[in-house]
Amino acid sequence: MGFTKKIMNKLFVRNSVDMDNWIKLADFLGIDKNTDKDVRSEATYFACLKLLSEAVGKLPLKLLRQTEKDGVVEATSHSLYNIVRNRPNRYMTSTTFWSTTEYYRNHFGNSVSLISGYGEKLTLIPLDFSEIDIWYDDAKILSEIPDVYYIYNHGGKRYCFSSEEVLHFRTSISEDGITGLSVRNILKSTIDGSQKAQNMQNSLYDSGFVAKAVIQYTGDLNSKSTENFLANIEKYAKGQIPTSKSLIPIPLGSQLTPLNTKLGDNEFLELKKYSSLQIASAFGIKPVQINDYSKSSYASSESQNLAFLVDTLLFILKQYEEELNYKLLSQDELKKGYFFKFNYGMLLRADMKTQIESLTKAVQNFLYTPNEARAFLDKPAVDGGDVLIGNGSTIKLDQIGLQYSQNYNNSPNTEGGDE
């Protein structure tokens, strides 16, 4: 089995293996097997991971080329175009690959993908960062030239990749400029607190929102009958024994005194909401994107997406583009004007009326040809639509007023004139 195939098999079976190991550990420790084992069970943390992963995954990645006249065209004939745009490897679409890459980058602080093959045979394979160690060979042990090496430990074997053999994307926070820090490690206490708050809420649901209580009775605390007595009272309180939903039978001579803990008095909801906003802000997520509309100030979804693009996504996408340009394109290709770029316009799509008005203005002001505007609406090209057209009343700034002179009106570049 080849190394590439081993990695891909590992990606598909990892979840089931982890679950089997977790069940065995839970049975050994005697704890609930359904207990979540990581921070992804925290709702806000998961929502932020999902939002960023999907935001990057739905942006088309293009390979472009700058022409001699400073124009930009899609390099559809290049061998890398179909790889990065549609299928980075045989198992993943481009959407799946980039959303997975973004998930690793946020959850682990780093995302590493193996560059395997060359040209049309090139594939990009995401590696599990939990099995990767990053070394800086400043002592020149592995090579005469100091470099950053990625040690991938899998299946009892160790694989060593140089910095040129992998794509490495990191978070914006780094202590050494090489490895990034994950949000879950930076905000560990905040995320743990949010998880405990959710567990507390779950326990209230399990108990039927019945608080702890003190039972006064004349029996012996150490007797077996006491345990049975309390167990039956608890079953009545939770509704496990068919009886009235609001009444609990108490034996003669006993008294039940509830120990009320009011969530409102402890500002439970406010603290939980504040923790959620802290987690979201660490990801660069706006409150409105996690369904908090209490302080929404966006006039439209378009302005909201624009703020998200400028404040959060631009850094992420720029990092991706720079790494791809350096690792996948040769120096000769860079000199010829090739470069990778995400299509940001996918995030800023407006309603049909606004979109048509914008395209119409672009055509009238010589920015788009009619066929380029039709392409935005997924319409076929038409004959004669590849020529720039526009409003004929537009003139150069240094020609303002010349249209009223006799020489301008009689010039061969103008038609007619005042008689």
GUMI-181679 format. One record per residue: residue in three letters; x negated, y negated, z negated of N, C-alpha, C in turn. Coordinates in pm, whole numbers, plus 50000, padded with zeros to 5 digits. Layout:
ALAXYZXYZXYZ...
// end
This chain:
MET499155011950000500005000050000499124987650000GLY499354978150093498554966050101498804956949984PHE497854947549964497974938349851499204929449863THR499484924549986500644916150007501934923349971LYS502034936050014503234943749984503384946349836LYS502254948449768502304950549623502884938249553ILE502454926449596502924914049534504434912449555MET504894914949677506314913149706507154923249630ASN506684935849620507414945749540507484941449395LYS506414935549348506364930649208507424919949186LEU507624911249283508594900549269510004905949258PHE510294917049330511654922249332511984930949212VAL510994937849155511284947149044510994941048908ARG510444928948906510014923148778511174921348681ASN512314916348730513434913648641513944926448574SER514084937248651514584949648593513594955548493VAL512294954548523511274959648431511284951748301ASP511374938448314511404930048194512624933348107MET513764935848171514974938948095514834952248023ASP514234962248089514014975248023513094973847903ASN512024966047919511094963847807511784956647693TRP512644946847729513334939347624514294948347546ILE515014957147616515944966247549515204975647454LYS514044980847498513254989547412512774982147288LEU512304969747307511834961847193512984958647098ALA514144955247153515294952047069515744964146987ASP515734975947050516094988046977515104990946865PHE513824988546892512804991146790512934981546672LEU513254968746701513364958846594514734958746529GLY515704965446592517044965846535517794952846551ILE517564945546662518244932746684519154933846805ASP519944923546826520924923546934520214923447069LYS520534933247153519864934247284520324923247378ASN521454916947350521964906547438521414892747406THR520554891747307519974878947271519034874247381ASP519174861847423518304856447528516884855147475LYS515924858547561514544859147516513714847047555ASP514294837547628513514825747665514404813547670VAL513774802147700514474789347691515444787147805ARG515454795847904516374793748016517824795347973SER518064800947854519424802147805519974788847755GLU519114778947736519574765747695520194758947816ALA521444754447801522234750047917521604738347991THR521144728247918520574716447983519274719848053TYR518434727947989517174732048050517424739648180PHE518374748948176518704756648296519274747648405ALA520134738148366520744729048465519684720648535CYS518684716048459517614708048519516754716348613LEU516424728648572515684737548660516454740048790LYS517724742648777518564745648892518664733448985LEU518854721748928519034709749009517784706349088LEU516614706749023515374703549093515024714249196SER515234726949163514924737649257515784736649381GLU517064733949363517954732949478517694720149557ALA517304709349488517024696849558515854698349654VAL514794705049609513634707249697513944717749802GLY514684728149764514974738949857515824734749975LYS516684724849958517574721150069516984710550161LEU515774705750132515144695950221514324703150329PRO514644701250455513854707550562512414702250563LEU511464711250577510054707450588509664707750735LYS509164696650785508824695550926507314694350944LEU506834699951054505464697651099505534687451212LEU504964675751191505064664751286503694661651345ARG503714654251456502474649951520502614635451564GLN501614627551528501604613651568500964612351706THR501694606351800501214605351937500274593451953GLU499694592152074498744581352100499394567652092LYS500674566952119501394554152114501994551851976ASP501494558851875501954557351736503394561951716GLY503874570051806505174576251785505014589351712VAL506104595051664506074607551589507044617351653VAL506544629351680507374639851739507214652651658GLU508204661451664508114674351595507204683751673ALA506254689951602505304699051666505894713151672THR506944714851751507664727551756506824738751817SER505824735351897505004745651961503854750451874HIS503644744051760502544747951671502904761051600SER501894769351575502134782451514502684781551372LEU502424770551302502894769051164504314763551154TYR504844758551264506134751751258507234761151208ASN507354772651269508414782051230508174787951091ILE506884789051053506554795050923507044786150809VAL506684773450811507044764650700508484760050710ARG509034759650831510394754650848511454765350822ASN511164777750862512194788150857511844800350772ARG510604805450783510294818350720508854818750671PRO508574814350549507204815050497506674829250484ASN507534838850458507154853050458508364861250497ARG508174873950524509234882250580510374884650482TYR510164881750354511174884550252511974872050211MET511514860350247512134848050198512394838150310THR513534831650302513774820150388513014808150332SER512954797650409512284785550362512984779750239THR514314780350239515084775250124514734782849997THR514704796050006514384804349890512954802149843PHE512034801249938510624799649902510384786649827TRP510884775449879510604762549816511374760649686SER512574766349676513294765549548512594774049442THR512044785649482511274794049388509994787049346THR509324780649441508094773249412508364762049313GLU509444754849333509784743749244510174748949105TYR510854760349101511194766348971509934769948892TYR508974776648956507714780148889506984767548841ARG506984757248926506264745048891506814738648764ASN508114738748749508724732648630508664741848509HIS508964754748528509054763748414507684767048355PHE506684769148441505334772348394504394760348395GLY504804749448457503914737948471503034738848594ASN502974750648655502154753148773502854763148864SER502644761448994503154770949092502024774149189VAL501744786949206500634791449291501184801149395SER500884798649522501294807349632500074811549711LEU500014824349743498904829749818499044826749967ILE497954822150029497904820150174497284832650234SER498094840650301497634853250358497714852650509GLY496654856650579496654856750724496274843250782TYR496414842350915496014830250985496874828751110GLY497134816151148497904813351268499314818451258GLU499784825551362501144830651363501324841951262LYS500244847951214500314858651114500264853350971LEU500184840350956500064834450822501364836250744THR501244839650616502394840650527502074833750395LEU503084828650330502954822150200503744830250098ILE503064834849992503664843949894503564837849754PRO504674834649689504614829249553504144839649453LEU503224835849366502684844849264503244841149127ASP503434851049043503924848848906502814842448824PHE503024830048783501954822848713501664828548575SER502594836048518502344842048387501234852448394GLU500864856948513499804866648530498554860548595ILE498454847548589497334840648654496504833048550ASP495194834448558494244826548480493464817748576ILE493284805148539492564795748624491194793148564TRP490154795448640488774793448596488114782848684TYR487294774648620486444765448695485014770348684ASP484454774648795483134780848798482044770148806ASP481914762248699480874751948699479484757948678ALA479404770448628478114777048609477634784148736LYS478454783348844478094789448973477854804548961ILE478754811348889478634825748873479184833148995LEU480324828549044480984835149156480514829949292SER479994818049297479554812149423478514801549397GLU477754798249500476734787849486477364773949478ILE478614772849519479324760149515480384760849406PRO480364751849309481394752049203482784750749263ASP483694758749215485054758749269486014763249160VAL487314760849185488364765649097488834779049150TYR488874789249062489274802749101490534806749026TYR491374814249096492654818749041492574833849024ILE492574838448900492454852548868493854858248847TYR494254867048939495604872848935495504887148882ASN496094889648764496054902748700497394909848722HIS497334921048795498574928048826498284942948844GLY499124951348781499004965748798497684971448751GLY497094965248648495814970048598494634965848684LYS494874957948788493794953148874493674938048866ARG492514933048902492254918748897491844913949036TYR492534903549083492244897749213491774883349193CYS490754879449267490164866149253490364858449383PHE490994846649373491224838049489490554824549465SER489934819349570489354805949561490454795549580SER490114783049559491104772349571491614770749714GLU490814775249813491224774049953492194785049994GLU492344795349912493194806749947494594805849889VAL494874795549812496184794249748496684779849761LEU497994778549752498624765449736498944763749588HIS498474752949528498684750749384499424737549365PHE500624738449308501424726649277501594726049126ARG501454714149070501514712548925502474701148888THR502784700348760503624689348712502814676548704SER503484665548675502804652548672501924650948550ILE502114659248447501324658148325500234668848326SER498984664448325497854673648326496744668048239GLU496134676548159495044672148072493674673248139ASP493584681148246492294682748314492354679948464GLY493524676348513493664673648656493804686048740ILE493744697748680493834710448755495104717848720THR495364719848592496574726848548497574716848492GLY498854719648516499904711048465500524716348338LEU501164707648264501854711348141503334712748169SER503934723548120505364725848144506204717948045VAL507414714748087508344707348002508714715547879ARG508834728647895509244737047781508194737147672ASN506914735547705505874734947603505804721147539ILE506004710647621505954697147567507144694547474LEU508314699247512509534696847434510004709547363LYS509074717547316509434730347255510374728547137SER510074719047049510924717146930512314712346969THR512394703647070513704698547112514534709547175ILE513914717647260514634728547326515044739147224ASP514154742147128514504751747022515694746746941GLY515704733646913516834727946838518144729046914SER518084727047045519294728247127519774742647130GLN518834752147134519234766247131519884769946999LYS519334764846889519914767746757521304761646744ALA521484749746803522804743646800523814751946877GLN523384757646991524274766147068524574779046993ASN523564784746928523784796846849524754794346734MET524634782546673525554778946565526974778046617GLN527134771946735528454770846795529014784646830ASN528144793446881528584806946913529034814646789SER528294812646678528644819546555530004814846502LEU530324802046525531634797046483532754803546564TYR532504805446694533484812446777533654826846730ASP532534833446697532604847346653533374848846522SER533264838746435533944839446305535344833746309GLY535814829846428537144823946437537204810246373PHE536074803046368535954789846305536364790246158VAL536124801846093536374803045950535074800745877ALA535034790845788533804787545717533534797545606LYS532324797045552531984805445439532824801345318ALA533054811045229533914808345114533404816044992VAL533794811244874533474817644747534744824344694ILE534624837244662535764844644608535524847144459GLN536424842244376536344844444231537264856244193TYR536634866444134537434877944088536704884243970THR537344893943906536834899243779536114912543796GLY535764916443916535094929143939533594928343917ASP532924939943934531474941043919530824938044053LEU529834928844054529184924844179528374936144241ASN527944945744163527074956244215527834968644259SER529114968844243529874980944275530154981844424LYS530354994044471530674996344611532024990544647SER532904990044548534244984644573534184969844609THR533184962644554533024948444587532724946644735GLU531834954844789531504953844931532724956745018ASN533464966844980534674969945057535704958845046PHE535804953044926536754942144902536424930144992LEU535154926144993534744914645074534844917545223ALA534534930045261534614933645403536054932645454ASN537014936945372538404936145414538874921745423ILE538464913345325538844899245329538294892745455GLU537054896145491536424890245609537144894845736LYS537604907145741538334912045859539654904645874TYR540314902045761541544894245768541264880145818ALA540154874145770539824860345808539514859145957LYS538884869746011538514869346153539634874546244GLY540724879046186541824883946265541624897946317GLN540684905546257540414919146304541454929046253ILE542184925446149543274933546098544584926546130PRO545514933146201546764926546241547494920846120THR547684907946119548404901146011548734887146061SER549204878845976549484865146014548184858046053LYS548234849746160547044842946209546574831846116SER547444827346028547074816145943547034819545794LEU547394832045755547434835845614546484847345587ILE545814846845472544894857345430545384862745296PRO545664875645283546134881245155544994881845052ILE545264876944932544284876944823544884884744705PRO544134894544650544654902244536544934893344416LEU545824898044329546184890844209544954888944121GLY544744876844071543614873843986542384869044061SER542464868444196541344863744277541644849844331GLN540584842444359540744828944411539704826844522LEU540184821644636539324819244752539074804244767THR537814800244755537444786044767536534784244889PRO537024777944998536194776345119535084766145097LEU533934768945157532814759545159532804753145297ASN533504742245311533674736145443532404728845488THR532054731345613530974723945679531554717645804LYS531794704745800532444697845912531384693246012LEU531584697446136530644693546241530664678446262GLY531834672346247531934657946265531124650246163ASP531144654946037530384648045932528884648745958ASN528434659346022527014661046051526614655446188GLU527554648646256527304643046390526734653646483PHE527344665446477526844676946554526854674046703LEU527984669346754528104667046897527154655946944GLU526994645446863526124634446903524664638946909LEU524244646946810522874651946810522624661546926LYS523614669946954523474679347065523394671947197LYS524184661547213524164653547334522834646147348TYR522314641147237521034633947240519904643247280SER519914655547230518884665247267518964668547416SER520174669547467520354672347610519794661147695LEU520024648747653519494637347729517974636847724GLN517384640847612515924641247602515344651447699ILE515944663147704515464673547795515604668947940ALA516754663147973516984658648110516014647748151SER515764638248062514844627248095513424632248116ALA513034642848045511694648448064511544654448204PHE512634659348261512614664548398512784653548502GLY513144641448458513454630848552514864631548605ILE515754638248530517144639848571517994628848509LYS518854622648589519744612148539520874618348457PRO521364611148354522464616548273523684620448355VAL523984612648458525174615648538525024628948611GLN523774633448633523554646048704523764658248614ILE523834656248483524184667048391525574664548332ASN526394657348412527804654948380528014646048259ASP527084636748234527274626748130527584613548200TYR528874610048204529314598148276529574586348183SER529114587148059529404576547962528744563347999LYS527594563948067526884551648103526544551548252SER527444556648333527204557048477527294543048536SER526294539348616526234525948675526034526448826TYR526304538148887526084539449031527384536449105ALA527254528449211528424524549289528914535849377SER528024544949416528404555849504527434567349485SER527804578949539526914590549532525634588049611GLU525714579749716524534576749797523494569049715SER523934559049639523004551449555522454560049443GLN523254569349394522774578649291521684587649348ASN521894593049467520884601549529519624593749563LEU519784581249602518614572949632517764570749508ALA518404568049393517674566349268516964579249228PHE517634590649249517024603549218515824606249307LEU515934602649435514824604549529513634595949491VAL513864583149463512774573849434512134576749299ASP512944579049198512434580349062511884594249030THR512384604449097512024618249058511374626149171LEU512034626749286511604636049390510394631349471LEU510194618349485509124613549571507764618649527PHE507484618549398506204623649348506064638449380ILE507124646149358507084660549382506834663449528LEU507604657049616507484659749760506154654949815LYS505664643649767504374638549813503254648249776GLN503344654249658502354664049617502384676249707TYR503594681049739503724692349830503094689249965GLU503414677750020502914674050153501404673050154GLU500824667050053499364665650048498664679150038GLU499194688149958498584701349944498704709350074LEU499844708550139500034715750265499124710150374ASN499004697050381498134690950483496694695350464TYR496234696050342494834699350315494534714250332LYS495474722650288495204737050285495584744150416LEU496594739450487497074746750605496614740850738LEU496224728350740495804721950865494294720250868SER493694722750983492254720950999491924706151016GLN490664702851003490244689051022490524684351164ASP490374693351260490664689651399492134686651418GLU493014694451354494454692051365494844679051296LEU494194676051184494474663351116494084651551202LYS492954652751273492514641951362493454640251481LYS494104650951521495054650251632496404644651588GLY496554642051458497774635751410498814645051353TYR498484657651325499454666951266499604664151117PHE500814665251066501054663750922502424669650888PHE502554674050760503814679550710504614668450641LYS505924669250655506774659250591508164665050567PHE508684663250445510044667150415511024656950472ASN512174661550512513214652850566514044647450450TYR513704635350403514424629450290515864625850325GLY516154624450453517494620150493518584629650451MET518234642350423519254651850379519894647650248LEU519134640650163519674636150034520524623550048LEU520304616050155520934602850167522044602650271ARG522574614250306523664614650402524894607650346ALA525414598150423526574590450380527844596550439ASP528984590250412530234594750473530194592050623MET531114597950697531094597250843531174582850893LYS532004574650833532164560750879530854553050862THR530244554050745528994547050721527884552250810GLN527864565250834526814571250916526914566351061ILE528134565751114528314561251252527964546451265GLU528364538251168528024524051172526514521951168SER525804529751087524354528451079523684532551210LEU524154543551270523574548051396523864538151508THR525054532451508525404522551610524484510351603LYS524244505551483523334494151466521914497651508ALA521494510151478520154514351515519984514751667VAL521034519151737520974519451884520994505451941GLN521854496851888521974483151939520734474851913ASN519934478651816518734471051783517454478351826PHE517574487051925516424493451990515614502451896LEU516234507751790515534516951700515684531451746TYR516894535251786517174548751834517674548151978THR517344558452053518014560252182519364566652154PRO520294565652249521604572152227521494587052197ASN520564593852264520424608252239519874611152100GLU518984602552050518464604451914519584602451812ALA520464592751837521594590551748522574602251754ARG522794607551874523694619051888523134631351819ALA521814632551816521204644051749521494643951600PHE521604632051538521934631151396523324636851368LEU524204636051468525564641051452525734654951512ASP524594661451545524614674851604525394675151735LYS525244664551813525874663751944524824666252053PRO525234671852167524264674452274523804661552341ALA522624661952401522084650352473522864648352603VAL522854635852651523534632252775522524626152871ASP522834626452999521954620553099521854605453079GLY520624600553087520394586253070520364581752925GLY520454591152833520504587352692519164586852623ASP518074588452697516734588052638516054574652656VAL516814564452693516264550952714516794541752605LEU515924533652550516344523952449517244513452512ILE518364510952448519294500552493519594491752374GLY520194480252401520524471552289521204458852335ASN521354449752243522014436952269521084427952350GLY521534423652468520694415552556520454401452507SER521184396652408520994383052357519784381952265THR519184393152232518024392952143516794388452220ILE516034378552167514824373552232513704372952130LYS512494370752177511344369652089511404356552010LEU510734356451897510764344651811510114332651879ASP509004334851953508314323452016508994318552144GLN510114324852180510854320552298512144313252265ILE512404311152136513634304252095513624289952151GLY514684286152221514814272752282514394272252426LEU513584281752471513124281452610514254284252708GLN515304290952662516404294152753517144281752802TYR516914270452735517594258252775516754249752871SER515534253752896514654245952985514874250053130GLN514574240853224514774243553365513834254453416ASN512604254153365511614263953410512024278053370TYR512604279753247513014293053200514164298453283ASN515134289353316516304293853390515974297653534ASN514924291153592514544293953730513454304553742SER513014309953626511954319753630512494332753688PRO511614340953751512064353553812512574363553710ASN512274361553578512724370953475514144368153426THR514754357353478516114353853435517014353453556GLU518304354653534519274354153641520184342153623GLY520504335353731521444324353725520844312053663GLY521644303953597521194291653535522214280753558ASP522034269753492522984258553509522764251953643GLU523864249153715523784242553845523674227453824
// end
